[in-house]
């Protein structure tokens, strides 16, 4: 089960020649999820060699331009590429109107099915689920309605201990039952317990995306024991007084969220460009939480390596 995060952009406000607004791609259990879609997302998808056709679900945190102004362009490009697969967009109420108005005025409706899943709840909601992954909203507090997203692997099947199975001459037809946790009964009636025939699966991992929010410790119960927490860190403590009025957090507050959630790793992002150096953010967060990583445009986090 391959899990990795590619940062396409992680800076606020206006796109510049060397920084991009928020967008990232999460690969988890054969899914390729696009999270936020600021301007320049298409270009960065190309630069990072992400297959456009693999994107079937796009999650938009809130309707500020630096998080979704790239969306109508991407939707239009899918049309130019003769996409046939359906596309699902999850985002705040209003996103359907914002996108369809542009498609209508340019008379360029998609020739593939386009589904909007509009969000307005202030409580966590399960918005996507299949047999391997679930996605929930994380209610954030920003200047407008906003959600983060919590992506969770479901527990995997047990792993067969092939040596033990062969030793007991267990028929292949029982392997599926054993992987699901069942015992094996031999022809003479002997029961071989599951624990002798299998190994524990890898523990399921999770990724929480928390962009554009004030420090919000009431989200901690939902984030408990998250493997990877991405949390915005727009300001350093020197400008802490700017955080609440603008609906943002400091690097230290991001660290406090990671510590309170008992996260394995914290990934910082959404840095104000007033500061010269990303290590300043890492240092402030590390004062309260140990495992701090800094996002940057084009950076890839291989979650398999980090949790190995």
Secondary structure as UniProt FT lines:
FT   STRAND          3..9
FT   TURN            17..18
FT   STRAND          23..28
FT   TURN            29..30
FT   STRAND          31..37
FT   TURN            39..40
FT   HELIX           41..47
FT   TURN            48..49
FT   HELIX           52..54
FT   STRAND          57..59
FT   HELIX           65..68
FT   TURN            69..70
FT   HELIX           71..80
FT   TURN            81..82
FT   STRAND          87..92
FT   TURN            93..94
FT   HELIX           95..105
FT   TURN            106..107
FT   STRAND          114..119
FT   STRAND          126..129
FT   STRAND          133..141
FT   STRAND          145..153
FT   STRAND          159..160
FT   HELIX           162..167
FT   TURN            168..169
FT   HELIX           172..174
FT   HELIX           175..179
FT   TURN            180..181
FT   STRAND          184..185
FT   TURN            187..188
FT   STRAND          191..192
FT   HELIX           194..197
FT   STRAND          198..199
FT   STRAND          206..210
FT   HELIX           217..219
FT   HELIX           220..223
FT   TURN            224..225
FT   STRAND          228..232
FT   HELIX           237..239
FT   HELIX           240..246
FT   HELIX           251..261
FT   STRAND          265..269
FT   TURN            273..274
FT   HELIX           279..286
FT   TURN            287..288
FT   STRAND          292..294
FT   TURN            297..298
FT   STRAND          300..302
FT   HELIX           303..307
//
